[in-house]
Amino acid sequence: MEKKVMNNEEGFTLVELMVVVAIIGILSAVAIPNFKKYQAKSKTSEAKLQLAAVYSAETSLQSDFDAYAECLNFAGYTGPGTANYYAIGILGNAGAMAIVNGNGAGAACVGGVGNQSWGGAKSVGGYVAATGDLAQVNTAGRFGNGLTSPVVEGTGNSFVAGAIGAVEPSNNTAALASKWAIDENKNLIQINVGY
């Protein structure tokens, strides 16, 4: 009787391994950019939530004083703290236009500060949103109330609140950052995508 010897080696060939590596490379080339985009997009929910809170505070203030005002502290709005991506608020001059009532008079804002905005504290691509960057939130009059930036109209009849922040490392300047705005009619617009 002749004995048969079988050469039964198990394992993958080099070609099979290279095909698997190529497939993984193609999948990661597609998936990683999409994942980063979705991650940046999810960060914009912070701006929407905080602007909705500013809107609620302003409408509450308006129901008490018949006018909107810069003093968000007095209205009961508390900023998001130090773990935020966005600078959020309404631009103003220190001590100017505190709580405005129908005849233009009003109470002093808490601490005498008219500029009620909260700066971002998370660095994305080396950029941290600052309160002064809110001036970059230019609505170009899209709300129909004549306001083009996050301010309260002089008589207190309308307002625009803004949010600006870096949510994508490649858009790490105030000019390229994500920008949002809301007005007294709860119209929310995205001015610049930023991702």
Sequence and secondary structure as in RCSB ss.txt:
>XXXX:A:sequence
MEKKVMNNEEGFTLVELMVVVAIIGILSAVAIPNFKKYQAKSKTSEAKLQLAAVYSAETSLQSDFDAYAECLNFA
GYTGPGTANYYAIGILGNAGAMAIVNGNGAGAACVGGVGNQSWGGAKSVGGYVAATGDLAQVNTAGRFGNGLTSP
VVEGTGNSFVAGAIGAVEPSNNTAALASKWAIDENKNLIQINVGY
>XXXX:A:secstr
          S  HHHHHHHHHHHHHHHHHHHHHHHHHHHHHHHHHHHHHHHHHHHHHHHHHHHHSS  S HHHH
T     SS SEEEEE   TTSS S  TTS     GGG   EEE     BTTB   GGGGGG   TTTTSSS  SS
 B TTSS BEEEEEE  STTS STTTSEEEEEETT  EEEEE   
